[in-house]
Amino acid sequence: FRSVVGITYELAEKMTDKIYVSAYMKYFNEESLESCEKIQDGSGMTFAVHTKEIYELYLISYNGNEKELTIPETIDEKTIVGVKYGAFQGNQMLKNVTLPDTIDYFESNTFADCNSLETINIPESLILIPNNTFKNCTNLKTVEFHDGLIITKNAFENTAIDVSYEIKTCEDQHAGKKDYSKKTLGCGKDSGDRGVAP
């Protein structure tokens, strides 16, 4: 057998309660251990502990049937700071979502294809709405923006939301509360234009 030299996020999700690391291990994917502690609440939300900040949580998935959902600021004395890729994607029940002021990070496709979604607030702590966040949310009518919010060109693709664009560079996007990588912010060569909320 060949020696195992790394563990990816997808593999780590399937692991049990013990991990034995060989002397040949060279790397862990940045998010490999993120799923080692998961917290679920009664409404169908699942959270994972941040790899670098043990008192912070990401919302990683939602499988509930609520029409109105309020995401709390904290669970088990841990602060909810972000929403992972596609956490709500394809949900056909949600109509109204309220986000806490503690969230400052979205990944792509967070609410994509949520055809029933009508209203959502954008916390002032959130600096960027990335690619495809609300793509195909055909019933989305009301989004509460704040000044200086950076929005990717296709974040609201196939919705009724009209965003006025003032093109910004990737360096402008990178300026924010936390030192997220340019890759995380979607500043690759194929990322497309971005704008600032009016």
Steps between C-alpha positions, in 0.01 A plus 500: 500500500609856437548728799220747580641851482190717526134525598242703312182659635279243323686208660505659844120529492477119495741440786400368841611619842868406475765593245845344498754710312799328345853636493463542124212749526596821321183708504144547611259686276421832672149378581577132556407496868213746476242223517647335810258685725154556358212665680137464395203700615133408498417688179722297268814714500841332534809691611870415501770645721744738330840335458695798633250654743347235725238743628368574150259300284416469132152403389570212262154365411127534550243224452198648677154582373446843656354787298654761726846447646707710739862400531619565857814692593632223721455131573662330800686825572661491155448789256359432154724688256440355154297285261667232291462410131144409404378474859140581400524423129186354347279544806142550380336592831681809631327833438659735753849480650646719773878500537683612817749788509776252586516354149778650290562222247302328225627239258356461150155355430382554858133550407511400132184341357289588806197575288268593788737747667346850507687709758838501671715753685872548438690566827732800503777265606482324161737663250447282191217316327685244285417319177155345459395573859136564403504360148157381381318632806217597272267627772758710683346845543668674792867510600625748760840629380747715689748760373825367359384140456689328218281296266615266224343556162303174499414483871136582417481333159145414395336695783295821510771679699668779303846597626679815384864428430807704576782273386759419764835322474589180681729705725201712602302188582783359705480790744277390785469406864672165454795405288321266262705374206433639153405149395234491770361833380469366147767725352628247248549583134151369416318668786335777297412859586389609841305792633421689814152526640354847448 
